[in-house]
């Protein structure tokens, strides 16, 4: 029936097609587009090859280690090693550690200005702040941040107890630094107020920044300390379990990723 409804006079060529178009120009355009696509793919392959070569060289030199970036000593990858549900918490703890690192630097600079301002204990404060910079920065990473990172990665009890002990000590240290007792290496509250009272504005402003830094990272760590304690309790971790893990794996296992 469809044979009778078709128009026998209908043209098979579209009326929109220009019969005078040069077919070679279309082929040239198609050829150019195809060539550009091939060139783009070649550039992508070259870029990937360079990235793979860089990664291979990095692994050859440092193994899988990627942190710290300027001289990799350990492997640190929250997105790869931490369960998805726990990644925000560990990310926040890492950010708080970075705040701590920045606060230690600012605190040291503030103590330099305390010395310049003529503080009677300026030398002691500067010496203490330099010591904190080179001792607290690495120890805080190794003794409370890294254990809780491994704790959430492996869910082993002993890591949590490492964190609770050294993390609790860090909270007390933060309070101590917020107070800012003279000759202790802290440019905290007492030192800050004294500098403002004596008209040493630069030292006072730097002391304010340091005090805010100590307070922010201290309160943040206290907040997550409670969250981690609740998680630890809900997971059923106990001291007996931690002792059994220590007896089974040995102390060395808790300083490695394995």
C-alpha positions as CSV (number, residue, x, y, z in Angstrom):
1,X,0.0,0.0,0.0
2,X,2.9,2.3,0.7
3,X,4.1,2.0,-2.9
4,X,0.9,3.9,-4.0
5,X,1.4,6.7,-1.5
6,X,5.0,7.6,-2.5
7,X,5.5,10.5,-4.8
8,X,7.1,9.1,-8.0
9,X,8.3,12.6,-8.9
10,X,10.1,13.3,-5.6
11,X,13.8,14.0,-5.9
12,X,16.2,12.0,-3.9
13,X,18.4,15.2,-3.5
14,X,17.7,17.7,-0.8
15,X,16.6,21.1,-2.0
16,X,18.9,22.7,0.7
17,X,21.9,21.2,-1.0
18,X,23.9,23.5,-3.2
19,X,24.6,21.6,-6.4
20,X,27.5,24.0,-7.1
21,X,29.4,23.2,-3.8
22,X,32.9,22.0,-4.3
23,X,33.0,18.5,-2.6
24,X,36.7,18.7,-2.2
25,X,36.4,21.6,0.3
26,X,34.2,19.5,2.5
27,X,36.7,16.7,2.4
28,X,39.5,19.1,3.2
29,X,37.5,20.4,6.2
30,X,36.9,16.8,7.4
31,X,40.5,16.0,6.9
32,X,41.6,19.0,9.0
33,X,39.2,18.1,11.8
34,X,40.5,14.5,11.8
35,X,44.1,15.7,11.8
36,X,43.4,18.1,14.7
37,X,41.7,15.2,16.7
38,X,44.7,13.0,16.1
39,X,47.1,15.8,17.2
40,X,45.1,16.3,20.4
41,X,45.2,12.6,21.2
42,X,49.0,12.6,20.6
43,X,49.4,15.5,23.0
44,X,47.4,13.8,25.6
45,X,49.5,10.6,25.2
46,X,52.7,12.6,25.5
47,X,51.4,14.3,28.7
48,X,50.4,11.0,30.2
49,X,53.8,9.5,29.3
50,X,55.5,12.4,31.1
51,X,53.4,12.0,34.2
52,X,54.1,8.3,34.3
53,X,57.8,8.9,33.8
54,X,57.7,11.4,36.7
55,X,55.8,9.0,38.9
56,X,58.2,6.2,38.1
57,X,61.2,8.4,38.9
58,X,59.6,9.5,42.1
59,X,58.9,5.9,43.1
60,X,62.4,4.8,42.1
61,X,63.9,7.6,44.3
62,X,61.5,7.7,47.3
63,X,59.3,4.6,46.9
64,X,55.6,5.5,47.4
65,X,56.5,8.2,49.8
66,X,54.9,11.6,49.0
67,X,55.1,13.6,52.2
68,X,56.5,16.1,53.0
69,X,56.5,17.2,49.3
70,X,60.0,18.8,49.5
71,X,61.6,15.6,50.8
72,X,59.2,12.6,50.9
73,X,59.6,10.4,53.9
74,X,56.2,8.8,54.4
75,X,53.1,8.0,52.3
76,X,50.2,10.3,53.1
77,X,47.0,10.0,51.0
78,X,43.7,10.6,52.8
79,X,41.6,10.0,49.7
80,X,43.2,6.6,49.2
81,X,43.8,5.2,52.6
82,X,41.0,6.5,54.8
83,X,37.5,5.1,54.5
84,X,35.1,7.5,52.8
85,X,33.0,8.1,55.9
86,X,36.0,9.2,58.0
87,X,37.8,11.3,55.4
88,X,36.3,14.7,56.4
89,X,37.4,14.2,60.0
90,X,41.0,13.2,59.1
91,X,41.1,16.1,56.6
92,X,40.1,18.5,59.4
93,X,42.7,17.1,61.7
94,X,45.3,17.5,59.1
95,X,44.2,21.1,58.5
96,X,44.4,21.8,62.2
97,X,48.0,20.4,62.2
98,X,48.8,22.9,59.4
99,X,47.2,25.7,61.5
100,X,49.5,24.5,64.4
101,X,52.5,24.7,62.1
102,X,51.6,28.2,60.9
103,X,51.0,29.3,64.6
104,X,54.4,28.0,65.6
105,X,56.0,30.1,62.9
106,X,54.0,33.2,63.8
107,X,54.7,32.7,67.5
108,X,58.5,32.6,66.8
109,X,58.3,35.8,64.7
110,X,56.2,37.4,67.6
111,X,58.9,36.4,70.1
112,X,61.5,38.1,67.8
113,X,59.5,41.3,68.1
114,X,59.2,40.8,71.9
115,X,63.0,40.8,72.1
116,X,63.2,43.9,69.8
117,X,60.6,45.6,72.1
118,X,62.9,45.2,75.0
119,X,61.1,42.5,76.9
120,X,63.2,41.4,79.9
121,X,62.6,37.7,79.0
122,X,62.8,38.3,75.3
123,X,65.8,36.0,74.8
124,X,64.2,33.2,76.7
125,X,61.0,33.6,74.8
126,X,62.8,33.5,71.4
127,X,64.9,30.5,72.4
128,X,61.8,28.6,73.6
129,X,59.8,29.5,70.4
130,X,62.6,28.2,68.2
131,X,62.7,25.0,70.2
132,X,58.9,24.6,69.8
133,X,59.2,25.1,66.1
134,X,61.7,22.3,65.6
135,X,60.4,19.9,68.3
136,X,56.6,20.4,68.5
137,X,56.0,20.5,64.7
138,X,57.4,17.0,63.9
139,X,56.5,15.4,67.2
140,X,52.9,16.5,66.9
141,X,52.7,15.0,63.5
142,X,54.3,11.7,64.6
143,X,52.7,11.3,68.0
144,X,49.1,12.4,67.6
145,X,48.2,13.1,64.0
146,X,49.8,10.0,62.4
147,X,48.5,7.6,65.0
148,X,44.9,8.6,64.5
149,X,45.4,8.6,60.7
150,X,46.6,5.0,61.0
151,X,43.9,4.3,63.5
152,X,41.1,5.1,61.1
153,X,43.0,3.4,58.2
154,X,43.5,0.1,60.1
155,X,41.0,0.3,62.9
156,X,43.4,-1.0,65.5
157,X,43.0,-0.1,69.1
158,X,46.6,0.8,70.0
159,X,46.7,3.7,67.6
160,X,43.7,5.2,69.3
161,X,45.4,5.0,72.7
162,X,48.6,6.6,71.3
163,X,46.4,9.4,70.0
164,X,44.4,9.9,73.2
165,X,47.6,10.1,75.3
166,X,49.6,12.4,73.1
167,X,46.6,14.3,71.8
168,X,45.5,15.0,75.4
169,X,49.0,16.3,76.1
170,X,48.8,18.5,73.1
171,X,45.5,20.0,74.3
172,X,47.2,20.9,77.7
173,X,50.2,22.4,75.8
174,X,47.8,24.5,73.7
175,X,46.2,26.0,76.9
176,X,49.7,26.7,78.2
177,X,50.6,28.5,75.0
178,X,47.3,30.5,74.9
179,X,48.1,31.9,78.4
180,X,51.5,33.3,77.3
181,X,53.5,33.3,80.5
182,X,56.7,35.3,80.0
183,X,60.0,33.4,79.5
184,X,58.1,30.3,78.3
185,X,58.4,30.9,74.5
186,X,54.8,31.9,74.0
187,X,53.5,35.2,72.7
188,X,50.1,34.4,74.1
189,X,47.6,36.5,76.1
190,X,49.8,37.9,78.9
191,X,52.6,38.8,76.5
192,X,50.1,40.3,74.0
193,X,48.5,42.5,76.6
194,X,51.8,43.7,77.9
195,X,52.9,44.7,74.4
196,X,49.8,46.6,73.8
197,X,50.1,48.3,77.2
198,X,53.6,49.4,76.4
199,X,52.7,50.7,72.9
200,X,54.6,48.0,71.0
201,X,51.9,47.5,68.3
202,X,53.7,45.2,66.0
203,X,54.6,42.8,68.8
204,X,51.0,43.1,70.1
205,X,49.4,42.3,66.7
206,X,51.7,39.3,66.1
207,X,50.9,38.1,69.6
208,X,47.2,38.4,68.8
209,X,47.6,36.3,65.7
210,X,49.5,33.7,67.6
211,X,46.9,33.6,70.4
212,X,44.1,33.2,67.9
213,X,46.1,30.4,66.2
214,X,46.6,28.6,69.5
215,X,43.0,29.0,70.3
216,X,41.6,27.8,67.0
217,X,43.7,24.7,66.7
218,X,43.2,24.0,70.4
219,X,39.4,24.2,70.3
220,X,39.3,22.3,67.0
221,X,41.4,19.5,68.4
222,X,39.3,19.4,71.6
223,X,36.1,19.1,69.5
224,X,37.5,16.2,67.3
225,X,39.1,14.6,70.4
226,X,35.6,14.0,71.7
227,X,34.3,12.7,68.4
228,X,37.2,10.3,68.1
229,X,36.6,9.1,71.7
230,X,32.9,8.3,70.8
231,X,34.0,6.5,67.7
232,X,36.6,4.5,69.6
233,X,34.0,3.5,72.2
234,X,31.4,2.6,69.5
235,X,34.0,0.5,67.7
236,X,34.6,-1.6,70.8
237,X,38.3,-0.8,71.2
238,X,39.7,-1.5,74.6
239,X,43.0,-1.6,76.4
240,X,43.0,-5.4,76.4
241,X,42.6,-5.3,72.7
242,X,45.4,-2.8,72.3
243,X,47.7,-5.0,74.5
244,X,46.8,-8.1,72.4
245,X,47.7,-6.2,69.2
246,X,51.0,-5.0,70.6
247,X,51.9,-8.6,71.6
248,X,50.9,-9.9,68.2
249,X,52.4,-7.2,65.9
250,X,55.1,-5.7,68.0
251,X,55.8,-2.0,68.6
252,X,57.6,-1.6,65.3
253,X,54.4,-2.2,63.4
254,X,52.9,0.9,64.8
255,X,55.5,3.1,63.2
256,X,55.0,1.6,59.7
257,X,52.1,1.6,57.2
258,X,51.9,-2.2,56.9
